């Protein structure tokens, strides 16, 4: 039910010890608070897909 792009984002963009996104720091050298916009996008997509599947719609 989860897309590969979403899964990859959620695996890489984890909270660091300092509360910043480790994925954003590693990939783009950005100091972004966690959750970053990539994590927000991926979790929103997951929620929409799950809701659609439960209601009988297309994911």
Backbone torsions as a table, in degrees:
resi	resn	phi	psi	omega
1	UNK	NA	-21.3	-179.6
2	UNK	-96.7	138.1	179.5
3	UNK	-74.6	151.6	179.9
4	UNK	-62.9	-38.6	179.5
5	UNK	-63.5	-43.0	179.4
6	UNK	-64.7	-43.9	-179.3
7	UNK	-61.7	-42.9	-179.9
8	UNK	-63.5	-43.1	179.0
9	UNK	-61.6	-45.1	-178.1
10	UNK	-69.0	-25.6	177.0
11	UNK	-76.8	-32.9	-174.8
12	UNK	-91.8	-40.9	-175.7
13	UNK	-87.3	86.6	-179.0
14	UNK	-113.7	157.0	178.1
15	UNK	-71.3	134.0	175.7
16	UNK	-84.3	174.9	179.7
17	UNK	-63.8	-25.1	-178.7
18	UNK	-92.9	4.0	179.6
19	UNK	86.4	4.7	178.5
20	UNK	-100.5	159.2	-178.7
21	UNK	-73.6	120.6	-179.2
22	UNK	-69.3	-35.2	179.7
23	UNK	-66.6	-42.8	178.4
24	UNK	-64.3	-38.2	179.7
25	UNK	-67.4	-43.0	-177.2
26	UNK	-71.2	-42.2	-174.5
27	UNK	-83.5	-40.2	-172.5
28	UNK	-125.2	4.7	-177.6
29	UNK	55.9	37.1	178.4
30	UNK	-102.3	139.0	174.7
31	UNK	-96.7	87.8	-175.0
32	UNK	-111.6	130.5	176.9
33	UNK	-63.2	145.9	177.6
34	UNK	-89.2	136.8	1.2
35	UNK	-81.2	137.1	179.2
36	UNK	-82.3	177.6	-176.7
37	UNK	-68.7	-25.8	176.9
38	UNK	-66.9	-41.9	178.5
39	UNK	-66.7	-41.3	177.0
40	UNK	-60.1	-42.9	178.4
41	UNK	-62.6	-47.8	-176.3
42	UNK	-65.3	-41.5	-179.9
43	UNK	-70.2	-33.9	176.2
44	UNK	-65.5	-42.8	177.9
45	UNK	-62.4	-40.7	177.9
46	UNK	-61.3	-46.4	-178.6
47	UNK	-62.7	-42.3	178.8
48	UNK	-64.3	-41.4	179.9
49	UNK	-65.0	-43.3	179.2
50	UNK	-64.9	-44.0	179.1
51	UNK	-62.3	-43.8	179.2
52	UNK	-63.2	-39.7	179.8
53	UNK	-66.8	-40.2	-179.6
54	UNK	-69.6	-32.2	-179.3
55	UNK	-90.1	0.4	176.7
56	UNK	87.3	10.7	178.7
57	UNK	-89.4	-175.0	177.6
58	UNK	-88.7	142.6	-179.8
59	UNK	-92.9	NA	NA
